[in-house]
Amino acid sequence: MQEPLFIQPVLQEKIWGGTKLRDIYGYDIPSEHTGECWAISAHPDGTGAVENGQYAGTKLDVLYKEHPELFENPASPVFPLLTKIIDAAEALSVQVHPDDDYGLKHEGEQGKTECWYIIDADEDAEIIYGHNAQTKEAFAAMIAEGNWDGLLRSIKVKKGDFFFVPSGTIHAIGGGITILETQQSSNTTYRVYDFDRKDDQGNTRDLHIQQSIDVSLIPHKDPANHFETTAVDGNTVTTFIESDYFTVYKWDILSELAFSKTAPYTLVSVIEGSGDLTVDGKTYPLQKGAHFILPATVSAWSLSGSMELIASNPGPKNS
């Protein structure tokens, strides 16, 4: 089967979401508070389906189980990655995710290491990334005191920034930020602080203080970022991260660029512009907001046009 698998995204309402997923990407959003487009997902909380070809209508989790040859016969029992476009009209909660051992033991699913490419950000937009506590005792005490200014580290962000967010990292996406997130396929989130906000019914959301203390990395340490960029005929390929769970790239296309398979399969999202994907002599038009998988059976492809894409491959821990 020499063809890409275009995936129908799943839209998720969030208390902090807005309308950018409709206004910018043209998705049919469920409400004016839509926060997440689960672009390529086989997670049970939001599973996408194939849109084209012989597997049209097949859910991605079913395809992964019934046709492992499309994913180079992986060892992982579940599709390991999940990619999202997130519209943070307001700030997300301050949160942290467990590692695999803690997640499997306490939640029945793998942990969550993730990363963010900033698609767009309002002027002076910020994220929370890490904390200032040096010991677990100090961390717990600052939470108990509500000393959020002392505990949390804020960083201003701009379009084009990239952040690696390993499990155990205290973090929050600030308001006015749109990101492309690549993550392990997990929906386990422990909230540390939610700015005391209430939903439409006047209820606050649950916090998970003890779990957050259990899993947070203390002291925080920024992971090293070593981007690698290659220019070919006016096109640019940037490697943002090569981790145990995923490798993430940005492809800036201004002319035609040919690719050869280097991983079991590749997840791709068009975040800006338009162009064409050519596989085995067949051309597929691409628009902003399209998401597709290049399965193991696709050994080569080319891209042309004027567009920006984020691509990812599974890492050695989940391939």
Residue pairs with C-beta under 8 A, 6 or more apart in sequence:
1 53
1 54
1 70
1 295
1 297
2 279
2 280
2 297
2 298
3 52
3 53
3 279
3 280
3 282
3 298
4 52
4 277
4 279
4 284
4 292
4 293
4 294
4 295
4 298
4 301
5 50
5 52
5 53
5 55
5 63
5 70
5 292
5 293
5 294
5 295
6 50
6 51
6 52
6 284
6 290
6 291
6 292
7 39
7 40
7 41
7 48
7 49
7 50
7 51
7 60
7 291
7 292
7 293
8 48
8 49
8 50
8 51
9 27
9 37
9 38
9 39
9 40
9 41
9 48
9 291
10 37
10 38
10 41
10 46
10 47
10 48
11 21
11 27
11 28
11 29
11 30
11 34
11 36
11 37
11 38
12 34
12 35
12 36
12 37
12 38
12 46
13 30
13 31
13 33
13 34
13 35
14 33
14 34
14 35
14 36
14 92
15 33
15 35
15 90
15 197
15 199
15 205
16 33
16 35
16 88
16 89
16 90
16 91
16 92
16 175
17 33
17 34
17 35
17 36
17 87
17 88
17 89
18 32
18 33
18 34
18 35
18 87
18 88
18 89
18 90
19 29
19 32
19 34
19 87
19 89
20 87
20 89
20 178
21 27
21 29
21 34
21 37
21 85
21 87
22 28
22 29
22 34
24 178
24 288
24 289
25 37
25 85
25 288
25 289
26 289
27 34
27 37
27 289
33 89
34 87
35 86
35 87
35 88
35 89
36 84
36 85
36 86
36 87
37 84
37 85
37 86
37 87
38 46
38 48
38 82
38 83
38 84
39 48
39 83
39 84
39 85
39 180
39 269
39 291
40 48
40 60
40 81
40 82
40 83
40 267
40 269
40 291
40 293
41 47
41 48
41 60
41 82
41 83
41 84
41 185
42 48
42 59
42 60
42 61
42 64
42 78
42 79
42 82
42 185
43 61
43 82
43 185
43 186
43 187
44 61
45 187
47 59
47 60
47 61
48 59
48 60
48 291
49 57
49 58
49 59
49 60
50 56
50 57
50 58
50 60
50 63
55 63
55 67
60 79
61 78
61 79
63 70
64 70
64 71
64 78
64 79
68 74
69 296
69 297
70 265
70 295
70 296
70 297
71 79
71 264
71 265
71 295
71 296
72 264
72 265
72 296
72 319
74 80
74 264
74 314
74 318
74 319
75 319
76 314
76 318
76 319
78 110
78 185
79 185
80 110
80 184
80 185
80 245
80 314
80 318
80 319
81 182
81 183
81 184
81 185
81 245
81 246
81 267
81 312
81 314
81 318
82 182
82 183
82 184
82 185
82 186
83 180
83 181
83 182
83 183
83 267
83 269
83 291
83 310
83 312
84 180
84 181
84 183
85 119
85 178
85 179
85 180
85 181
85 269
85 271
85 289
86 173
86 177
86 178
86 179
86 180
86 181
87 178
88 173
88 174
88 175
88 176
88 177
88 178
88 179
89 175
89 176
90 175
91 172
91 173
91 174
91 175
91 195
92 172
92 173
92 174
93 172
93 189
93 191
93 192
93 193
93 194
93 195
93 205
94 128
94 148
94 152
94 170
94 171
94 172
94 191
94 192
94 193
94 194
95 170
95 171
95 172
95 189
95 190
95 191
95 192
95 212
96 168
96 169
96 170
96 171
96 189
96 190
96 192
96 212
96 215
96 216
97 103
97 111
97 112
97 113
97 114
97 167
97 168
97 169
97 186
97 188
97 189
97 190
97 215
98 106
98 107
98 111
98 112
98 167
98 168
98 188
98 190
98 211
98 214
98 215
99 111
99 113
99 167
99 168
99 215
100 110
100 111
100 167
101 111
102 111
102 214
102 215
103 109
103 110
103 111
103 112
103 167
103 186
103 188
104 110
104 111
106 211
107 188
109 186
109 187
109 188
110 184
110 185
110 186
110 318
111 167
111 184
111 186
111 188
112 167
112 183
112 184
112 186
112 188
112 189
113 165
113 166
113 167
113 183
113 184
113 243
113 244
113 245
114 165
114 181
114 182
114 183
114 184
115 162
115 163
115 164
115 165
115 181
115 182
115 183
115 240
115 241
115 243
115 246
115 248
116 127
116 162
116 163
116 165
116 173
116 179
116 180
116 181
117 160
117 161
117 162
117 179
117 180
117 181
117 182
117 240
117 248
117 250
117 271
117 310
118 157
118 158
118 159
118 160
118 161
118 162
118 163
118 177
118 178
118 179
119 159
119 178
119 179
119 180
119 271
119 272
120 159
120 177
120 178
121 157
121 158
121 159
121 161
121 176
121 177
121 178
122 175
122 176
122 177
124 156
125 156
125 157
125 158
125 174
125 175
125 176
125 177
126 154
126 155
126 156
126 157
126 174
127 154
127 155
127 157
127 163
127 171
127 172
127 173
127 174
127 177
128 152
128 153
128 154
128 155
128 170
128 171
128 172
128 174
129 153
129 154
129 155
129 163
129 165
129 169
129 170
129 171
129 222
130 153
130 169
130 170
130 171
130 220
130 222
131 139
131 151
131 152
131 153
131 170
131 216
131 218
131 220
132 150
132 151
132 152
132 153
132 220
133 139
133 142
133 151
133 218
133 219
133 220
134 218
134 219
135 218
135 219
136 213
136 218
139 151
139 213
139 216
139 218
140 213
142 148
142 150
142 151
143 151
143 192
143 193
143 209
143 212
143 213
148 193
152 170
152 172
153 220
154 174
157 163
157 174
157 177
162 225
162 227
162 240
162 241
162 248
164 223
164 225
164 240
164 241
164 243
165 171
166 217
166 223
166 243
167 215
168 215
168 216
168 217
169 216
169 217
169 220
170 192
170 212
170 216
170 220
173 179
180 269
180 271
180 310
182 246
182 248
182 267
182 310
182 312
184 245
184 246
184 318
190 208
190 211
190 212
190 215
191 205
191 206
191 207
191 208
191 212
192 207
192 208
192 209
192 212
193 207
194 204
194 205
194 207
196 204
197 204
197 205
198 204
199 205
225 240
225 241
227 238
227 239
227 240
228 238
228 239
229 236
229 237
229 238
229 239
230 236
230 237
230 238
232 257
233 255
233 256
233 257
234 254
234 255
235 251
235 252
235 253
235 254
235 255
235 257
236 250
236 251
236 252
237 249
237 250
237 251
237 252
237 257
238 249
238 250
238 252
239 247
239 248
239 249
240 248
240 249
240 250
241 247
241 248
242 315
243 315
244 315
244 316
244 317
245 314
245 315
245 317
245 318
246 312
246 313
246 314
246 315
246 318
247 263
247 312
247 313
247 315
248 310
248 311
248 312
249 310
249 311
249 312
250 308
250 309
250 310
250 311
251 257
251 303
251 308
251 309
251 310
251 311
252 308
253 273
253 275
253 303
253 304
253 305
253 306
253 307
253 308
253 309
254 306
255 304
256 302
256 303
256 304
257 302
257 303
257 304
258 300
258 301
258 302
259 300
259 301
259 302
259 303
260 299
260 300
261 294
261 296
261 298
261 299
261 300
262 313
263 313
263 314
263 319
264 296
264 313
264 314
264 319
265 293
265 294
265 295
265 296
265 313
265 314
266 293
266 294
266 311
266 312
266 313
267 291
267 292
267 293
267 311
267 312
267 313
268 291
268 292
268 293
268 294
268 309
268 310
268 311
269 290
269 291
269 309
269 310
269 311
270 286
270 287
270 288
270 289
270 290
270 291
270 307
270 308
270 309
271 288
271 308
271 309
271 310
272 288
272 307
272 308
273 288
273 305
273 306
273 307
273 308
274 285
274 286
274 287
274 288
274 305
274 306
274 307
275 285
275 286
275 303
275 304
275 305
275 306
275 307
276 283
276 284
276 285
276 286
276 303
276 304
276 305
277 283
277 284
277 286
277 292
277 301
277 302
277 303
278 284
278 301
278 302
278 303
278 304
279 294
279 298
279 300
279 301
280 298
284 292
286 303
286 305
286 307
288 307
294 301
303 309
313 319
